[in-house]
């Protein structure tokens, strides 16, 4: 999940409490904050996002590290042009010397500077969960690819780059399990930059393991963490172990909040002012969108003067949430729902886009979708005009 409003920077009309992304190409000083040069020892490109100045942020769960990398992409020549890449999985498989069924896309991020698309990919799947095969259950993403404005795919060279790194404290041990998954692979489940900090969601090795971390930018060795708890109405209990899968800072009632989507699939809000170092915070569950699902990305978009929140899912269509429903102070969900597969709380509109694995802002006019076709099973990149949302 990424913090990517379609107009970039602060949007007063949306009353966002956080500055979201620096203007494209504006911050060469941010590259100067990268204090190492060489080949970063990245073990897994599990989660991707962009920080100020087009610096690529990599959430590396295997190494329990957040990396900031200068990928050196030139400024985009223009915007407003859609990008489509058909048979992406087949083209990536050919590039990597494997077959399409062995390619798994773990995340996608679009550079606000170059409009190049960055893909975290693994080659060679391991045994996945019987019902819910997700990236966390498969091989670590060891490959970083780039798709340029012409649709050309190439591997990103990282043998001699400027970079910085921030260690994630109290990460789960490599041999620990979460349900049927590797707990370590949930160390970083989502990340993004906002207003001088890199926010990181995931798990820790502590008793209340669901955690939200804030790392000051530039990296200085500090990482503050808050443990989280939510009521999961589909499970009928309070939970402290399930991690946030996708998050979005958003202003509700003039106060900064963290909007967090969880597996299976509660939506909760936390006041940002409560997320203090060392605190344990209970969130307010405002929706259940149906069990048996992993929310893969959350994105803020604007159609004309109207903002919407998009939520991509593994087992559901893309959902559109009206922020006005959050402003109405919805009643929190505190009792079990009667139907395990049912929904409750604030409404969501199902959009006619199935198989969307990841999404990001391509420019002010388009959202880029990485999606698997229900017709032929192929993975493709497709641009969705904002006016159709």
N, C-alpha and C positions, 0 to 999 in steps of 0.2 A: 504494500500500500504506500502511496506516495502523496506528498503535500504539493499538489500541482494545480492551482487555480488557473483557468484558461487565459486570464488577462495578465498573469505574472505579477510579481511584487505584491505590495499591499493593495487590497481592494476595499476602499472605504465603503463602497456600496454594499459589501457583504459583511461589514463590521467585523472583519477578522481581527483577532487579538494578536496574531503573530505575523511578522514579516515573513513571507513564504519563500520566495526565491529572489536572488539578486538579479538585476537586469542582465540580459544576455551580453556576454563579453565584457562586463563592466569591471571585473575584479582581478586584474593581473596580480594585485597584492595578495590575493588568496592563494595563488600558486606559490608565491614567495613564502607562504606559511608552511609549505611542504619541506621538511627539514632533512630528508634523506634522499639519496639518489642511488639507483641500481635496480635490482630485480626484487620486488617485494615477495616475500615468502608466503604467498596466499595459498591456502589449502582448499578453500571452497568459496566460489562466487555465489553464495547462497542468496543474498539480497542485494539489490542495486538501487541507488538513488543518486541525485546530483546535488552538490552543495554549491556555494557561491563561486562565481567565476568559472563555471563548467567543470569543477573538480568532481571526479567520480568517487562516490562512496560505495564501499563494498562491505557487506556484512558477512564475515567469515566465521561461521559457527564452529567449524572444525578446529580452527586455531583460537577461537574465542577472542577475536580481534576485529575492530573496525579499521579499514584502510581508506585513506584519501589519496587519490592518484590523479596526476596530471596526464590526461589522455591526449592532449595536444591537438584537439580537433579545431579546424579553422571555423571562423564565424560563418553562419549560413548566408547564402547569397540572397535568400528571400524566404517568404513564408506564404501560406495560403494554398500550397500545392499538396494534394493528397499523395500518400505513399501506399502502394499495394505490392506485395510480394506473394505470388501464388506458390504453392508446393514448397513452403519454407522448410519443412522437415526433410523433404527429399533433397533439397539443395544443400542443407547443412550436413546431411548424411554423406552426400558425395564429397563435400569439402573435407570431412573428417575420416573418410574411408570406412564407413559403416553403413548400416541399413536404417531406414526411417524409424522402425519400431524400437531401435536402440537409442534414439535421441529423446531427451527430456529437457524441456525448457523450464528452468527454475524461476527466472524473473526477467523483467524487461524494464529498461529505463531509456528515455529520450533526452539527449543533451539539449538544454535550453539555449546553448550557444550555437551548435552546429546542426541541430535537428537530426544528427546521426542516432541510430537506434542501437542500444547495447543489450546483448542477450547473454544470460548465464545458462550454460548448457552442460549436461553430463552425457557421457557416451558409455553405454554398457549398463543396463538396468539390473538392479538386484531384485530379490523377492520383495514385492510390495504388498501392502495390506490387501486382504481379499476383497473387501467392499469399497475401500476408500484409498486407491493408489494415489499418493501425493509425492511431491518432491522430497519431503522429509523422510520418506520411507525408502528412498532409492539412493543411488550413488551420489556422492558429493559433486557439485557442479565445479569441475576443474578447468573449464574452458570459457573464455570470454570472447564473444564475437561482436562485430560491428556491421551494421547495414547502413550504407550511405544513402544520399538522396536519390540515387539512381537505382537503388535496390541491390547493389553489389555487396556481397557478403565476404568478410575477411576476418581472420583472427587478429585480435588486438595485441601488438607487440609490447611486452612488459619487461624486456631484458635490461633496459636503461631508461628509467623514468624517474621523475621526482615524485616523492610520496611521503606520507606520514602515517603513523599507526597509533591506535589507542586500544589497550588491552581491556577486555571485559572481565571484571572481577567476579569471583564466586560462580564460575560457569559450571554446569553439570559435568560430571566425570564422563569420559568417553565410553565407559562400559555400562552406564546406567540406562534404564529403559523407561519410557513413558508410553503406557498402554502397550502396543506392539511395535512402537517406533524407537529409534535411538534418541534418548533425551538430549544428547549433546547437539543434535541437529536442530533443536528448538532454542538454542542459546540466543539466536537472533532471528526473529520471525518477521520483523519489519523495521525499517529505519528511514529517517529523513532528516533534513536540515531545516531549522527555523530559528530566526532571530538569535544568531550567535551560539546555537547549540545543535548537536546531532542527537536526535531522539532515537532510542532503541527499545523495542519491545522484545520480550522473549522469556526465557526461564533462567533461574539461578539454581544453585545447589542447596538453598536454604529451606527451612520448614515451609514457609509460604513462598512457593517457588515462582509464581507468576509475577513478573517484575517489569517495571518501566524505568529506563535509565536515561540520564541526560549527561552528555559529554560536551564540555565547553569547546568552542572553536576559536582559534586554532587549538589543536590537542596539546594539553599540558600535563598529562598524567592523571588528571582527575576524572572520575566517573561517579555520578551520584545516582542512587537507585531508590525506588519506592516499590514495596510489595503491594499487590492488588488482590482484590476479592470481589466476586460478583455472584448474584443469584442467577442460577441457570434453571429457568422455568421448565424446559424440556426434560431436565434431569431431576427437578424438584429438590434442589439443594444448593447451598452456598459452596463455591469452589475457589480454591486458591492455587490449583495446579495447572489448569488449562491456560495456555498463553494467549495473548492477543495475536490474532493472525493478520489484522490490517487496522491501521489507525489514521485519524485525521484530526489535527487541532482545529477547533472551530469555536466561534463566539456564539454563545447562547445567552440571551437576555443581557447582553453587554458584558458578559464575563467569559474569559477564556476557558474552554473545556477541551478535554480529550475525548473524541468519539472513537470507540473501540469495538471492532467486530471480532467475535470469537468463533471457534469451531463449534458447529452443531446447534444453532447459530444465533446466540444472543448478541444484541447490540446494546452497549452500555456507555454511559457518560461519566466522566470524572472531572471535577473542577481542577484546573491546572494549578491553582494556588494551593491545593491540598497535596499535590505530588511533591512533597518535600523529602530531602535525603533522610533515609532511615525510617520513614513513616510507613504505616500499613493503612491502606485506604480502601473502603468499600465503595464500589461504583453503583450507579443507579441503572438497573436494566430497564430499557425503554421499549425493547422489541424482542420477539423470537420469530425468526424467519424460516423455521423448519429444520428438524434434526437431519443428521446424516449428510452434512454439507460442510465444506471448507470455504470461507470467504477469502478470495485470493488477492483482491485489490479494492481500494476505495479511492474515489477521485471526486474532487469538487469541480463542477462545470457551471457555465453561465450561458443561458439562452436568452439573448436580449438583456433585459434587466432582471431576469429571474434566475436565481441560483438553484442548482440541484446537486444532490450527492448520488454518485453511482457506486454500486457495490457489485463486483464480479464474483461469481461462485463456481465451485467445481461441479455441483450437482443441481444447480438452479440457473435460470436465465439471469442476465444482468438486471439488477433491481434499481429503480429510481426512487430516491427518498426526498421528500420535500422538507427543507430545513424549517419551514414554517411550523411543521408538526412538532419539532423540537422546541420551538419558542413557546408552545402552548403549555409547557410544564406537564408533560404526560404523566399519568399515574405510574409509579414504578411497579414492575412485575415482582411479586413476592410470594406467589403461590404457584404450585405446579399447573401446567396446562393439561387438559384432559386427553388431548390427542398428541401422542409422541411426535407425529409428523406435522402437527398443526402450527399455526402462527398466532401471535398475540401482540398487543402493544401498538405502536405507531404503524401506519400502513406503509406499504411499498408497492410500486407499480412494476410489474414484470414487463421488461422490454423484449422485443422479438429478436434477441441475440443470445443464442445458445453456444455452448462450448468455448466461451471466452475465458482464457487462462490468465491473461494479464492485460492491463491497459495503462495508457499514459497520455499526457498532453503532447500532441505533435506540434500544434501551434494554436493561435487564437480561434481558428476556424474548425479544427479537427481533433478528435480523439483517436488515438491509434490503438487498435485491438489486435492482440495475438490470440487467435482462435482456431479451434479444430472444427472442421466442417462436419455437420451431421449427415451430409450427403455422401461424401467420399472418404471421410476420415483424415483428410490432409490438413496440416497446420498451415495457416497463412497469416500475413500481416494485412490488415484492412483499415482504411481510414473512414471514420464515421463523422459526417458533418454535424457540428454542434446543433444546427437548426433542426436535426431529426431527433434529438434526444427528448 
